[in-house]
Amino acid sequence: MTTSDRLEMARKAVEDHGQSEVARRIGRSPSALSQVLSGKYGGNPEIILELIEAEFSATTILCPVMGEVHLSDCLEARRRAEMPFFPSSSQAAELHRLCPHCKGVNK
């Protein structure tokens, strides 16, 4: 999905659910969401737009470890890969090794 597609999705989500609800559901502040939508966000807007896509779409990713997964599962695996590693399974070890370098492939 392109940045303009994600922006359109974000605007539609805000229209349908309200800015505060969208921000709550993606774990960001309403002001950060507002800044992304107005083009004034000081950080990387792609991070917030990707969270919105994960929450409000059916986008799937082809993960080299887990196979086809919803984008939200991919984002969660990437988040966990940034944390200290505690081996719990061979899959967890593979995700920890690969996620930091993988951007996923939209299905």
C-alpha positions as CSV (number, residue, x, y, z in Angstrom):
1,M,0.0,0.0,0.0
2,T,1.4,3.4,-0.9
3,T,1.7,6.4,1.5
4,S,-1.2,8.2,-0.2
5,D,-3.3,5.0,0.1
6,R,-2.5,4.8,3.8
7,L,-3.3,8.5,4.3
8,E,-6.6,8.0,2.6
9,M,-7.3,5.0,4.9
10,A,-6.3,7.1,7.9
11,R,-8.7,9.9,6.9
12,K,-11.5,7.4,6.4
13,A,-10.9,5.8,9.7
14,V,-11.0,9.2,11.5
15,E,-14.2,10.1,9.6
16,D,-15.8,6.8,10.6
17,H,-14.5,6.4,14.2
18,G,-13.2,9.8,15.3
19,Q,-9.7,10.9,15.8
20,S,-9.5,10.0,19.5
21,E,-10.7,6.5,18.9
22,V,-8.3,5.8,16.0
23,A,-5.4,7.2,18.1
24,R,-6.4,5.0,21.0
25,R,-6.7,1.9,18.8
26,I,-3.2,2.4,17.4
27,G,-1.6,3.4,20.7
28,R,-0.7,6.9,19.7
29,S,-1.9,10.4,20.7
30,P,-4.6,12.2,18.9
31,S,-2.2,15.1,18.3
32,A,0.3,12.8,16.6
33,L,-2.4,11.5,14.4
34,S,-3.6,15.0,13.6
35,Q,0.0,16.1,12.7
36,V,0.4,13.1,10.4
37,L,-2.9,13.9,8.6
38,S,-1.9,17.6,8.2
39,G,1.7,16.7,7.0
40,K,3.3,18.4,10.0
41,Y,4.5,15.3,11.9
42,G,8.1,15.7,13.0
43,G,8.8,11.9,13.2
44,N,8.4,9.2,10.6
45,P,4.7,9.3,9.6
46,E,5.0,5.8,8.0
47,I,5.1,4.2,11.4
48,I,1.7,5.7,12.4
49,L,0.3,5.0,8.9
50,E,1.4,1.4,9.1
51,L,-0.3,1.0,12.5
52,I,-3.5,2.4,11.0
53,E,-3.3,0.0,8.1
54,A,-2.8,-2.9,10.5
55,E,-5.8,-1.9,12.5
56,F,-8.2,-0.9,9.8
57,S,-7.4,-3.2,6.9
58,A,-7.1,-6.9,6.0
59,T,-3.6,-6.6,4.7
60,T,-1.6,-9.8,5.0
61,I,2.2,-10.2,4.9
62,L,4.2,-13.2,3.6
63,C,6.5,-13.9,6.6
64,P,9.5,-16.1,6.0
65,V,9.0,-17.7,9.4
66,M,5.2,-17.7,10.0
67,G,3.9,-17.8,6.5
68,E,0.9,-15.6,5.6
69,V,-0.1,-13.4,8.6
70,H,-2.1,-10.3,9.2
71,L,0.0,-7.1,9.2
72,S,-0.7,-6.6,12.9
73,D,1.0,-10.0,13.7
74,C,4.0,-8.9,11.6
75,L,4.2,-5.6,13.5
76,E,4.0,-7.5,16.8
77,A,6.8,-9.9,15.8
78,R,8.9,-6.9,14.7
79,R,8.2,-5.2,18.1
80,R,9.2,-8.3,20.0
81,A,12.4,-8.7,17.9
82,E,13.6,-5.3,19.2
83,M,13.3,-6.5,22.9
84,P,15.9,-8.5,24.7
85,F,15.8,-12.1,23.5
86,F,14.6,-14.9,25.8
87,P,14.5,-18.2,23.8
88,S,11.1,-19.8,24.2
89,S,10.9,-21.7,20.9
90,S,12.7,-22.2,17.6
91,Q,10.2,-20.0,15.9
92,A,10.8,-17.2,18.4
93,A,14.6,-17.5,17.8
94,E,14.0,-17.3,14.0
95,L,11.7,-14.3,14.4
96,H,14.3,-12.5,16.6
97,R,17.0,-13.2,14.0
98,L,15.0,-12.2,10.9
99,C,12.5,-9.6,11.9
100,P,14.9,-6.6,12.3
101,H,16.0,-7.1,8.6
102,C,12.6,-8.0,7.1
103,K,10.0,-5.6,5.9
104,G,7.5,-8.3,4.9
105,V,6.0,-8.7,1.5
106,N,2.4,-7.6,1.1
107,K,0.3,-10.5,-0.1
